[in-house]
Amino acid sequence: MERFDLNTTHIFLLAKGSLLNLAAGTGAAGADLFDLYTAVMLRGISWLFDGGANGAPPGVQPFPAVLELEIARLSVKLQEEVS
């Protein structure tokens, strides 16, 4: 992840702007995972814009586990409501 500062705006560029595949190697069909992985991606982007990566060293960083748990809990709650 790279951060570019443009006056008071910050732009975060992942994988040097290349396409990322967050669902690689999961063993499930892409259509079954789309909503969950979209939620994880969008929550991560929200976290970035809220300053979550401030102070992080240069280089690849792991996705924050607390965000994964947040999405997992919401997904389970949704599944319980649907059932």
PDB file of N, CA, C and O in Angstrom:
ATOM      1  N   MET A   1       0.855  -1.164   0.000  1.00  0.00           N
ATOM      2  CA  MET A   1       0.000   0.000   0.000  1.00  0.00           C
ATOM      3  C   MET A   1       0.898   1.222   0.000  1.00  0.00           C
ATOM      4  O   MET A   1       1.867   1.312   0.753  1.00  0.00           O
ATOM      5  N   GLU A   2       0.552   2.144  -0.854  1.00  0.00           N
ATOM      6  CA  GLU A   2       1.281   3.406  -0.933  1.00  0.00           C
ATOM      7  C   GLU A   2       0.323   4.538  -0.609  1.00  0.00           C
ATOM      8  O   GLU A   2      -0.857   4.484  -0.955  1.00  0.00           O
ATOM      9  N   ARG A   3       0.832   5.555   0.051  1.00  0.00           N
ATOM     10  CA  ARG A   3       0.020   6.728   0.375  1.00  0.00           C
ATOM     11  C   ARG A   3       0.590   7.925  -0.365  1.00  0.00           C
ATOM     12  O   ARG A   3       1.794   8.181  -0.344  1.00  0.00           O
ATOM     13  N   PHE A   4      -0.308   8.653  -1.021  1.00  0.00           N
ATOM     14  CA  PHE A   4       0.071   9.871  -1.717  1.00  0.00           C
ATOM     15  C   PHE A   4      -0.677  11.026  -1.075  1.00  0.00           C
ATOM     16  O   PHE A   4      -1.895  10.968  -0.910  1.00  0.00           O
ATOM     17  N   ASP A   5       0.047  12.070  -0.714  1.00  0.00           N
ATOM     18  CA  ASP A   5      -0.550  13.237  -0.094  1.00  0.00           C
ATOM     19  C   ASP A   5      -0.730  14.327  -1.141  1.00  0.00           C
ATOM     20  O   ASP A   5       0.225  14.764  -1.784  1.00  0.00           O
ATOM     21  N   LEU A   6      -1.981  14.754  -1.297  1.00  0.00           N
ATOM     22  CA  LEU A   6      -2.313  15.829  -2.227  1.00  0.00           C
ATOM     23  C   LEU A   6      -2.972  16.945  -1.441  1.00  0.00           C
ATOM     24  O   LEU A   6      -4.179  16.923  -1.196  1.00  0.00           O
ATOM     25  N   ASN A   7      -2.178  17.907  -1.053  1.00  0.00           N
ATOM     26  CA  ASN A   7      -2.635  18.982  -0.172  1.00  0.00           C
ATOM     27  C   ASN A   7      -3.208  18.361   1.101  1.00  0.00           C
ATOM     28  O   ASN A   7      -2.457  17.773   1.880  1.00  0.00           O
ATOM     29  N   THR A   8      -4.510  18.477   1.331  1.00  0.00           N
ATOM     30  CA  THR A   8      -5.108  17.904   2.543  1.00  0.00           C
ATOM     31  C   THR A   8      -5.779  16.562   2.280  1.00  0.00           C
ATOM     32  O   THR A   8      -6.416  16.010   3.177  1.00  0.00           O
ATOM     33  N   THR A   9      -5.651  16.028   1.072  1.00  0.00           N
ATOM     34  CA  THR A   9      -6.265  14.756   0.710  1.00  0.00           C
ATOM     35  C   THR A   9      -5.202  13.672   0.645  1.00  0.00           C
ATOM     36  O   THR A   9      -4.074  13.923   0.220  1.00  0.00           O
ATOM     37  N   HIS A  10      -5.563  12.469   1.066  1.00  0.00           N
ATOM     38  CA  HIS A  10      -4.659  11.327   1.004  1.00  0.00           C
ATOM     39  C   HIS A  10      -5.262  10.276   0.081  1.00  0.00           C
ATOM     40  O   HIS A  10      -6.454   9.979   0.166  1.00  0.00           O
ATOM     41  N   ILE A  11      -4.447   9.721  -0.791  1.00  0.00           N
ATOM     42  CA  ILE A  11      -4.881   8.647  -1.679  1.00  0.00           C
ATOM     43  C   ILE A  11      -4.046   7.421  -1.342  1.00  0.00           C
ATOM     44  O   ILE A  11      -2.820   7.499  -1.274  1.00  0.00           O
ATOM     45  N   PHE A  12      -4.712   6.287  -1.132  1.00  0.00           N
ATOM     46  CA  PHE A  12      -4.038   5.032  -0.857  1.00  0.00           C
ATOM     47  C   PHE A  12      -4.126   4.155  -2.096  1.00  0.00           C
ATOM     48  O   PHE A  12      -5.216   3.912  -2.614  1.00  0.00           O
ATOM     49  N   LEU A  13      -2.984   3.680  -2.570  1.00  0.00           N
ATOM     50  CA  LEU A  13      -2.911   2.850  -3.762  1.00  0.00           C
ATOM     51  C   LEU A  13      -2.469   1.455  -3.346  1.00  0.00           C
ATOM     52  O   LEU A  13      -1.396   1.286  -2.765  1.00  0.00           O
ATOM     53  N   LEU A  14      -3.297   0.455  -3.643  1.00  0.00           N
ATOM     54  CA  LEU A  14      -2.988  -0.924  -3.299  1.00  0.00           C
ATOM     55  C   LEU A  14      -2.343  -1.632  -4.479  1.00  0.00           C
ATOM     56  O   LEU A  14      -2.753  -1.428  -5.621  1.00  0.00           O
ATOM     57  N   ALA A  15      -1.353  -2.449  -4.221  1.00  0.00           N
ATOM     58  CA  ALA A  15      -0.699  -3.289  -5.238  1.00  0.00           C
ATOM     59  C   ALA A  15      -0.247  -2.484  -6.451  1.00  0.00           C
ATOM     60  O   ALA A  15      -0.360  -2.946  -7.586  1.00  0.00           O
ATOM     61  N   LYS A  16       0.258  -1.296  -6.212  1.00  0.00           N
ATOM     62  CA  LYS A  16       0.736  -0.408  -7.281  1.00  0.00           C
ATOM     63  C   LYS A  16      -0.340  -0.150  -8.333  1.00  0.00           C
ATOM     64  O   LYS A  16      -0.031   0.098  -9.498  1.00  0.00           O
ATOM     65  N   GLY A  17      -1.609  -0.210  -7.914  1.00  0.00           N
ATOM     66  CA  GLY A  17      -2.717   0.057  -8.804  1.00  0.00           C
ATOM     67  C   GLY A  17      -3.198  -1.155  -9.585  1.00  0.00           C
ATOM     68  O   GLY A  17      -4.131  -1.043 -10.380  1.00  0.00           O
ATOM     69  N   SER A  18      -2.575  -2.318  -9.371  1.00  0.00           N
ATOM     70  CA  SER A  18      -2.988  -3.531 -10.070  1.00  0.00           C
ATOM     71  C   SER A  18      -4.253  -4.084  -9.443  1.00  0.00           C
ATOM     72  O   SER A  18      -4.596  -3.763  -8.305  1.00  0.00           O
ATOM     73  N   LEU A  19      -4.939  -4.919 -10.207  1.00  0.00           N
ATOM     74  CA  LEU A  19      -6.149  -5.563  -9.716  1.00  0.00           C
ATOM     75  C   LEU A  19      -5.799  -6.533  -8.598  1.00  0.00           C
ATOM     76  O   LEU A  19      -4.854  -7.313  -8.719  1.00  0.00           O
ATOM     77  N   LEU A  20      -6.559  -6.485  -7.509  1.00  0.00           N
ATOM     78  CA  LEU A  20      -6.358  -7.395  -6.383  1.00  0.00           C
ATOM     79  C   LEU A  20      -7.458  -8.442  -6.379  1.00  0.00           C
ATOM     80  O   LEU A  20      -8.597  -8.143  -6.737  1.00  0.00           O
ATOM     81  N   ASN A  21      -7.137  -9.660  -5.981  1.00  0.00           N
ATOM     82  CA  ASN A  21      -8.126 -10.719  -5.859  1.00  0.00           C
ATOM     83  C   ASN A  21      -8.129 -11.181  -4.406  1.00  0.00           C
ATOM     84  O   ASN A  21      -7.294 -11.992  -4.006  1.00  0.00           O
ATOM     85  N   LEU A  22      -9.055 -10.671  -3.629  1.00  0.00           N
ATOM     86  CA  LEU A  22      -9.115 -11.004  -2.210  1.00  0.00           C
ATOM     87  C   LEU A  22      -9.689 -12.386  -1.948  1.00  0.00           C
ATOM     88  O   LEU A  22      -9.542 -12.912  -0.845  1.00  0.00           O
ATOM     89  N   ALA A  23     -10.343 -12.989  -2.944  1.00  0.00           N
ATOM     90  CA  ALA A  23     -10.993 -14.280  -2.743  1.00  0.00           C
ATOM     91  C   ALA A  23     -10.160 -15.439  -3.269  1.00  0.00           C
ATOM     92  O   ALA A  23     -10.667 -16.558  -3.347  1.00  0.00           O
ATOM     93  N   ALA A  24      -8.933 -15.221  -3.625  1.00  0.00           N
ATOM     94  CA  ALA A  24      -8.119 -16.275  -4.216  1.00  0.00           C
ATOM     95  C   ALA A  24      -7.874 -17.412  -3.228  1.00  0.00           C
ATOM     96  O   ALA A  24      -7.559 -17.185  -2.059  1.00  0.00           O
ATOM     97  N   GLY A  25      -8.024 -18.631  -3.719  1.00  0.00           N
ATOM     98  CA  GLY A  25      -7.673 -19.800  -2.928  1.00  0.00           C
ATOM     99  C   GLY A  25      -8.647 -20.182  -1.847  1.00  0.00           C
ATOM    100  O   GLY A  25      -8.286 -20.966  -0.969  1.00  0.00           O
ATOM    101  N   THR A  26      -9.853 -19.680  -1.857  1.00  0.00           N
ATOM    102  CA  THR A  26     -10.799 -20.003  -0.795  1.00  0.00           C
ATOM    103  C   THR A  26     -11.527 -21.306  -1.042  1.00  0.00           C
ATOM    104  O   THR A  26     -12.080 -21.885  -0.107  1.00  0.00           O
ATOM    105  N   GLY A  27     -11.543 -21.792  -2.299  1.00  0.00           N
ATOM    106  CA  GLY A  27     -12.199 -23.048  -2.608  1.00  0.00           C
ATOM    107  C   GLY A  27     -13.697 -22.934  -2.831  1.00  0.00           C
ATOM    108  O   GLY A  27     -14.343 -23.948  -3.096  1.00  0.00           O
ATOM    109  N   ALA A  28     -14.264 -21.770  -2.737  1.00  0.00           N
ATOM    110  CA  ALA A  28     -15.699 -21.583  -2.944  1.00  0.00           C
ATOM    111  C   ALA A  28     -15.927 -20.791  -4.226  1.00  0.00           C
ATOM    112  O   ALA A  28     -15.022 -20.125  -4.728  1.00  0.00           O
ATOM    113  N   ALA A  29     -17.130 -20.872  -4.738  1.00  0.00           N
ATOM    114  CA  ALA A  29     -17.459 -20.139  -5.958  1.00  0.00           C
ATOM    115  C   ALA A  29     -17.455 -18.639  -5.690  1.00  0.00           C
ATOM    116  O   ALA A  29     -17.860 -18.193  -4.617  1.00  0.00           O
ATOM    117  N   GLY A  30     -17.000 -17.868  -6.663  1.00  0.00           N
ATOM    118  CA  GLY A  30     -16.905 -16.420  -6.496  1.00  0.00           C
ATOM    119  C   GLY A  30     -18.230 -15.761  -6.194  1.00  0.00           C
ATOM    120  O   GLY A  30     -18.286 -14.837  -5.383  1.00  0.00           O
ATOM    121  N   ALA A  31     -19.315 -16.221  -6.835  1.00  0.00           N
ATOM    122  CA  ALA A  31     -20.630 -15.612  -6.610  1.00  0.00           C
ATOM    123  C   ALA A  31     -21.079 -15.791  -5.162  1.00  0.00           C
ATOM    124  O   ALA A  31     -21.763 -14.926  -4.614  1.00  0.00           O
ATOM    125  N   ASP A  32     -20.703 -16.902  -4.545  1.00  0.00           N
ATOM    126  CA  ASP A  32     -21.079 -17.150  -3.149  1.00  0.00           C
ATOM    127  C   ASP A  32     -20.337 -16.240  -2.182  1.00  0.00           C
ATOM    128  O   ASP A  32     -20.816 -15.988  -1.077  1.00  0.00           O
ATOM    129  N   LEU A  33     -19.181 -15.748  -2.584  1.00  0.00           N
ATOM    130  CA  LEU A  33     -18.334 -14.953  -1.699  1.00  0.00           C
ATOM    131  C   LEU A  33     -18.411 -13.462  -1.956  1.00  0.00           C
ATOM    132  O   LEU A  33     -17.889 -12.673  -1.168  1.00  0.00           O
ATOM    133  N   PHE A  34     -19.044 -13.066  -3.031  1.00  0.00           N
ATOM    134  CA  PHE A  34     -18.988 -11.667  -3.447  1.00  0.00           C
ATOM    135  C   PHE A  34     -19.411 -10.708  -2.348  1.00  0.00           C
ATOM    136  O   PHE A  34     -18.681  -9.761  -2.052  1.00  0.00           O
ATOM    137  N   ASP A  35     -20.552 -10.920  -1.743  1.00  0.00           N
ATOM    138  CA  ASP A  35     -21.035  -9.966  -0.747  1.00  0.00           C
ATOM    139  C   ASP A  35     -20.118  -9.889   0.464  1.00  0.00           C
ATOM    140  O   ASP A  35     -19.841  -8.795   0.957  1.00  0.00           O
ATOM    141  N   LEU A  36     -19.645 -11.025   0.949  1.00  0.00           N
ATOM    142  CA  LEU A  36     -18.763 -11.020   2.110  1.00  0.00           C
ATOM    143  C   LEU A  36     -17.452 -10.305   1.796  1.00  0.00           C
ATOM    144  O   LEU A  36     -17.005  -9.456   2.568  1.00  0.00           O
ATOM    145  N   TYR A  37     -16.848 -10.639   0.688  1.00  0.00           N
ATOM    146  CA  TYR A  37     -15.575 -10.002   0.354  1.00  0.00           C
ATOM    147  C   TYR A  37     -15.741  -8.536  -0.017  1.00  0.00           C
ATOM    148  O   TYR A  37     -14.846  -7.725   0.219  1.00  0.00           O
ATOM    149  N   THR A  38     -16.875  -8.203  -0.589  1.00  0.00           N
ATOM    150  CA  THR A  38     -17.145  -6.788  -0.853  1.00  0.00           C
ATOM    151  C   THR A  38     -17.259  -6.036   0.467  1.00  0.00           C
ATOM    152  O   THR A  38     -16.737  -4.929   0.604  1.00  0.00           O
ATOM    153  N   ALA A  39     -17.941  -6.639   1.438  1.00  0.00           N
ATOM    154  CA  ALA A  39     -18.078  -6.002   2.762  1.00  0.00           C
ATOM    155  C   ALA A  39     -16.716  -5.816   3.417  1.00  0.00           C
ATOM    156  O   ALA A  39     -16.442  -4.764   3.994  1.00  0.00           O
ATOM    157  N   VAL A  40     -15.863  -6.832   3.331  1.00  0.00           N
ATOM    158  CA  VAL A  40     -14.527  -6.730   3.922  1.00  0.00           C
ATOM    159  C   VAL A  40     -13.721  -5.624   3.233  1.00  0.00           C
ATOM    160  O   VAL A  40     -13.066  -4.816   3.891  1.00  0.00           O
ATOM    161  N   MET A  41     -13.781  -5.606   1.906  1.00  0.00           N
ATOM    162  CA  MET A  41     -13.030  -4.596   1.162  1.00  0.00           C
ATOM    163  C   MET A  41     -13.523  -3.187   1.491  1.00  0.00           C
ATOM    164  O   MET A  41     -12.721  -2.292   1.760  1.00  0.00           O
ATOM    165  N   LEU A  42     -14.841  -2.995   1.470  1.00  0.00           N
ATOM    166  CA  LEU A  42     -15.384  -1.661   1.736  1.00  0.00           C
ATOM    167  C   LEU A  42     -15.118  -1.222   3.171  1.00  0.00           C
ATOM    168  O   LEU A  42     -14.860  -0.045   3.421  1.00  0.00           O
ATOM    169  N   ARG A  43     -15.178  -2.167   4.121  1.00  0.00           N
ATOM    170  CA  ARG A  43     -14.880  -1.809   5.519  1.00  0.00           C
ATOM    171  C   ARG A  43     -13.416  -1.415   5.661  1.00  0.00           C
ATOM    172  O   ARG A  43     -13.082  -0.499   6.412  1.00  0.00           O
ATOM    173  N   GLY A  44     -12.547  -2.113   4.935  1.00  0.00           N
ATOM    174  CA  GLY A  44     -11.121  -1.770   4.961  1.00  0.00           C
ATOM    175  C   GLY A  44     -10.864  -0.399   4.369  1.00  0.00           C
ATOM    176  O   GLY A  44     -10.059   0.368   4.898  1.00  0.00           O
ATOM    177  N   ILE A  45     -11.533  -0.088   3.286  1.00  0.00           N
ATOM    178  CA  ILE A  45     -11.384   1.241   2.670  1.00  0.00           C
ATOM    179  C   ILE A  45     -11.885   2.318   3.613  1.00  0.00           C
ATOM    180  O   ILE A  45     -11.262   3.370   3.752  1.00  0.00           O
ATOM    181  N   SER A  46     -13.014   2.054   4.262  1.00  0.00           N
ATOM    182  CA  SER A  46     -13.541   3.003   5.247  1.00  0.00           C
ATOM    183  C   SER A  46     -12.534   3.234   6.366  1.00  0.00           C
ATOM    184  O   SER A  46     -12.313   4.368   6.792  1.00  0.00           O
ATOM    185  N   TRP A  47     -11.933   2.158   6.832  1.00  0.00           N
ATOM    186  CA  TRP A  47     -10.921   2.222   7.890  1.00  0.00           C
ATOM    187  C   TRP A  47      -9.739   3.090   7.438  1.00  0.00           C
ATOM    188  O   TRP A  47      -9.222   3.892   8.215  1.00  0.00           O
ATOM    189  N   LEU A  48      -9.315   2.925   6.181  1.00  0.00           N
ATOM    190  CA  LEU A  48      -8.217   3.735   5.660  1.00  0.00           C
ATOM    191  C   LEU A  48      -8.576   5.217   5.660  1.00  0.00           C
ATOM    192  O   LEU A  48      -7.793   6.054   6.109  1.00  0.00           O
ATOM    193  N   PHE A  49      -9.766   5.534   5.153  1.00  0.00           N
ATOM    194  CA  PHE A  49     -10.184   6.932   5.090  1.00  0.00           C
ATOM    195  C   PHE A  49     -10.376   7.543   6.475  1.00  0.00           C
ATOM    196  O   PHE A  49     -10.252   8.756   6.642  1.00  0.00           O
ATOM    197  N   ASP A  50     -10.678   6.710   7.461  1.00  0.00           N
ATOM    198  CA  ASP A  50     -10.826   7.193   8.837  1.00  0.00           C
ATOM    199  C   ASP A  50      -9.486   7.323   9.550  1.00  0.00           C
ATOM    200  O   ASP A  50      -9.444   7.634  10.740  1.00  0.00           O
ATOM    201  N   GLY A  51      -8.383   7.084   8.826  1.00  0.00           N
ATOM    202  CA  GLY A  51      -7.052   7.258   9.411  1.00  0.00           C
ATOM    203  C   GLY A  51      -6.495   6.014  10.077  1.00  0.00           C
ATOM    204  O   GLY A  51      -5.521   6.099  10.825  1.00  0.00           O
ATOM    205  N   GLY A  52      -7.093   4.861   9.820  1.00  0.00           N
ATOM    206  CA  GLY A  52      -6.639   3.623  10.459  1.00  0.00           C
ATOM    207  C   GLY A  52      -5.207   3.239  10.132  1.00  0.00           C
ATOM    208  O   GLY A  52      -4.553   2.571  10.933  1.00  0.00           O
ATOM    209  N   ALA A  53      -4.711   3.644   8.985  1.00  0.00           N
ATOM    210  CA  ALA A  53      -3.350   3.274   8.588  1.00  0.00           C
ATOM    211  C   ALA A  53      -2.319   4.339   8.951  1.00  0.00           C
ATOM    212  O   ALA A  53      -1.136   4.183   8.648  1.00  0.00           O
ATOM    213  N   ASN A  54      -2.749   5.402   9.587  1.00  0.00           N
ATOM    214  CA  ASN A  54      -1.797   6.443   9.972  1.00  0.00           C
ATOM    215  C   ASN A  54      -0.708   5.857  10.855  1.00  0.00           C
ATOM    216  O   ASN A  54      -0.999   5.165  11.830  1.00  0.00           O
ATOM    217  N   GLY A  55       0.521   6.128  10.521  1.00  0.00           N
ATOM    218  CA  GLY A  55       1.652   5.648  11.308  1.00  0.00           C
ATOM    219  C   GLY A  55       2.124   4.260  10.917  1.00  0.00           C
ATOM    220  O   GLY A  55       3.110   3.775  11.472  1.00  0.00           O
ATOM    221  N   ALA A  56       1.458   3.611   9.989  1.00  0.00           N
ATOM    222  CA  ALA A  56       1.887   2.284   9.552  1.00  0.00           C
ATOM    223  C   ALA A  56       3.182   2.406   8.759  1.00  0.00           C
ATOM    224  O   ALA A  56       3.343   3.349   7.985  1.00  0.00           O
ATOM    225  N   PRO A  57       4.098   1.477   8.937  1.00  0.00           N
ATOM    226  CA  PRO A  57       5.348   1.543   8.173  1.00  0.00           C
ATOM    227  C   PRO A  57       5.098   1.221   6.703  1.00  0.00           C
ATOM    228  O   PRO A  57       4.100   0.582   6.373  1.00  0.00           O
ATOM    229  N   PRO A  58       5.988   1.654   5.822  1.00  0.00           N
ATOM    230  CA  PRO A  58       5.838   1.327   4.400  1.00  0.00           C
ATOM    231  C   PRO A  58       5.844  -0.182   4.189  1.00  0.00           C
ATOM    232  O   PRO A  58       6.470  -0.924   4.946  1.00  0.00           O
ATOM    233  N   GLY A  59       5.150  -0.618   3.167  1.00  0.00           N
ATOM    234  CA  GLY A  59       5.143  -2.035   2.825  1.00  0.00           C
ATOM    235  C   GLY A  59       3.772  -2.657   2.998  1.00  0.00           C
ATOM    236  O   GLY A  59       2.808  -1.990   3.376  1.00  0.00           O
ATOM    237  N   VAL A  60       3.705  -3.935   2.716  1.00  0.00           N
ATOM    238  CA  VAL A  60       2.455  -4.677   2.820  1.00  0.00           C
ATOM    239  C   VAL A  60       2.085  -4.848   4.287  1.00  0.00           C
ATOM    240  O   VAL A  60       2.924  -5.223   5.105  1.00  0.00           O
ATOM    241  N   GLN A  61       0.843  -4.575   4.612  1.00  0.00           N
ATOM    242  CA  GLN A  61       0.355  -4.685   5.989  1.00  0.00           C
ATOM    243  C   GLN A  61      -0.767  -5.715   6.031  1.00  0.00           C
ATOM    244  O   GLN A  61      -1.532  -5.829   5.074  1.00  0.00           O
ATOM    245  N   PRO A  62      -0.877  -6.459   7.113  1.00  0.00           N
ATOM    246  CA  PRO A  62      -2.005  -7.392   7.227  1.00  0.00           C
ATOM    247  C   PRO A  62      -3.310  -6.634   7.417  1.00  0.00           C
ATOM    248  O   PRO A  62      -3.336  -5.549   7.996  1.00  0.00           O
ATOM    249  N   PHE A  63      -4.387  -7.221   6.921  1.00  0.00           N
ATOM    250  CA  PHE A  63      -5.705  -6.630   7.120  1.00  0.00           C
ATOM    251  C   PHE A  63      -6.024  -6.724   8.612  1.00  0.00           C
ATOM    252  O   PHE A  63      -5.832  -7.785   9.205  1.00  0.00           O
ATOM    253  N   PRO A  64      -6.504  -5.647   9.234  1.00  0.00           N
ATOM    254  CA  PRO A  64      -6.762  -5.658  10.677  1.00  0.00           C
ATOM    255  C   PRO A  64      -7.786  -6.737  11.078  1.00  0.00           C
ATOM    256  O   PRO A  64      -8.907  -6.765  10.570  1.00  0.00           O
ATOM    257  N   ALA A  65      -7.383  -7.604  11.981  1.00  0.00           N
ATOM    258  CA  ALA A  65      -8.251  -8.700  12.430  1.00  0.00           C
ATOM    259  C   ALA A  65      -9.545  -8.176  13.043  1.00  0.00           C
ATOM    260  O   ALA A  65     -10.591  -8.812  12.912  1.00  0.00           O
ATOM    261  N   VAL A  66      -9.489  -7.035  13.705  1.00  0.00           N
ATOM    262  CA  VAL A  66     -10.692  -6.479  14.328  1.00  0.00           C
ATOM    263  C   VAL A  66     -11.752  -6.161  13.275  1.00  0.00           C
ATOM    264  O   VAL A  66     -12.947  -6.283  13.547  1.00  0.00           O
ATOM    265  N   LEU A  67     -11.332  -5.757  12.087  1.00  0.00           N
ATOM    266  CA  LEU A  67     -12.287  -5.480  11.013  1.00  0.00           C
ATOM    267  C   LEU A  67     -12.874  -6.781  10.465  1.00  0.00           C
ATOM    268  O   LEU A  67     -14.063  -6.844  10.152  1.00  0.00           O
ATOM    269  N   GLU A  68     -12.043  -7.817  10.350  1.00  0.00           N
ATOM    270  CA  GLU A  68     -12.543  -9.117   9.901  1.00  0.00           C
ATOM    271  C   GLU A  68     -13.578  -9.657  10.885  1.00  0.00           C
ATOM    272  O   GLU A  68     -14.608 -10.191  10.475  1.00  0.00           O
ATOM    273  N   LEU A  69     -13.306  -9.518  12.177  1.00  0.00           N
ATOM    274  CA  LEU A  69     -14.257  -9.984  13.193  1.00  0.00           C
ATOM    275  C   LEU A  69     -15.564  -9.203  13.136  1.00  0.00           C
ATOM    276  O   LEU A  69     -16.642  -9.770  13.308  1.00  0.00           O
ATOM    277  N   GLU A  70     -15.462  -7.911  12.896  1.00  0.00           N
ATOM    278  CA  GLU A  70     -16.661  -7.079  12.781  1.00  0.00           C
ATOM    279  C   GLU A  70     -17.556  -7.576  11.637  1.00  0.00           C
ATOM    280  O   GLU A  70     -18.766  -7.728  11.807  1.00  0.00           O
ATOM    281  N   ILE A  71     -16.948  -7.826  10.478  1.00  0.00           N
ATOM    282  CA  ILE A  71     -17.705  -8.307   9.323  1.00  0.00           C
ATOM    283  C   ILE A  71     -18.255  -9.705   9.594  1.00  0.00           C
ATOM    284  O   ILE A  71     -19.396  -9.999   9.240  1.00  0.00           O
ATOM    285  N   ALA A  72     -17.454 -10.567  10.218  1.00  0.00           N
ATOM    286  CA  ALA A  72     -17.916 -11.929  10.522  1.00  0.00           C
ATOM    287  C   ALA A  72     -19.126 -11.902  11.448  1.00  0.00           C
ATOM    288  O   ALA A  72     -20.092 -12.632  11.226  1.00  0.00           O
ATOM    289  N   ARG A  73     -19.082 -11.069  12.479  1.00  0.00           N
ATOM    290  CA  ARG A  73     -20.217 -10.971  13.411  1.00  0.00           C
ATOM    291  C   ARG A  73     -21.471 -10.461  12.705  1.00  0.00           C
ATOM    292  O   ARG A  73     -22.570 -10.963  12.940  1.00  0.00           O
ATOM    293  N   LEU A  74     -21.304  -9.474  11.852  1.00  0.00           N
ATOM    294  CA  LEU A  74     -22.450  -8.959  11.105  1.00  0.00           C
ATOM    295  C   LEU A  74     -23.002 -10.008  10.147  1.00  0.00           C
ATOM    296  O   LEU A  74     -24.215 -10.113   9.965  1.00  0.00           O
ATOM    297  N   SER A  75     -22.107 -10.788   9.534  1.00  0.00           N
ATOM    298  CA  SER A  75     -22.547 -11.839   8.620  1.00  0.00           C
ATOM    299  C   SER A  75     -23.340 -12.924   9.349  1.00  0.00           C
ATOM    300  O   SER A  75     -24.376 -13.377   8.862  1.00  0.00           O
ATOM    301  N   VAL A  76     -22.849 -13.337  10.517  1.00  0.00           N
ATOM    302  CA  VAL A  76     -23.567 -14.342  11.311  1.00  0.00           C
ATOM    303  C   VAL A  76     -24.912 -13.809  11.749  1.00  0.00           C
ATOM    304  O   VAL A  76     -25.914 -14.521  11.682  1.00  0.00           O
ATOM    305  N   LYS A  77     -24.946 -12.573  12.193  1.00  0.00           N
ATOM    306  CA  LYS A  77     -26.212 -11.952  12.618  1.00  0.00           C
ATOM    307  C   LYS A  77     -27.215 -11.941  11.464  1.00  0.00           C
ATOM    308  O   LYS A  77     -28.393 -12.251  11.644  1.00  0.00           O
ATOM    309  N   LEU A  78     -26.725 -11.578  10.275  1.00  0.00           N
ATOM    310  CA  LEU A  78     -27.589 -11.540   9.101  1.00  0.00           C
ATOM    311  C   LEU A  78     -28.118 -12.931   8.767  1.00  0.00           C
ATOM    312  O   LEU A  78     -29.297 -13.089   8.451  1.00  0.00           O
ATOM    313  N   GLN A  79     -27.253 -13.936   8.836  1.00  0.00           N
ATOM    314  CA  GLN A  79     -27.673 -15.306   8.556  1.00  0.00           C
ATOM    315  C   GLN A  79     -28.720 -15.780   9.550  1.00  0.00           C
ATOM    316  O   GLN A  79     -29.653 -16.492   9.180  1.00  0.00           O
ATOM    317  N   GLU A  80     -28.568 -15.388  10.814  1.00  0.00           N
ATOM    318  CA  GLU A  80     -29.559 -15.756  11.838  1.00  0.00           C
ATOM    319  C   GLU A  80     -30.901 -15.088  11.574  1.00  0.00           C
ATOM    320  O   GLU A  80     -31.954 -15.688  11.791  1.00  0.00           O
ATOM    321  N   GLU A  81     -30.859 -13.847  11.106  1.00  0.00           N
ATOM    322  CA  GLU A  81     -32.098 -13.124  10.813  1.00  0.00           C
ATOM    323  C   GLU A  81     -32.804 -13.712   9.597  1.00  0.00           C
ATOM    324  O   GLU A  81     -34.034 -13.736   9.547  1.00  0.00           O
ATOM    325  N   VAL A  82     -32.041 -14.186   8.621  1.00  0.00           N
ATOM    326  CA  VAL A  82     -32.607 -14.757   7.411  1.00  0.00           C
ATOM    327  C   VAL A  82     -33.210 -16.135   7.677  1.00  0.00           C
ATOM    328  O   VAL A  82     -34.216 -16.507   7.073  1.00  0.00           O
ATOM    329  N   SER A  83     -32.593 -16.881   8.577  1.00  0.00           N
ATOM    330  CA  SER A  83     -33.049 -18.264   8.865  1.00  0.00           C
ATOM    331  C   SER A  83     -34.338 -18.323   9.618  1.00  0.00           C
ATOM    332  O   SER A  83     -34.827 -19.411   9.920  1.00  0.00           O
TER     333      SER A  83
END
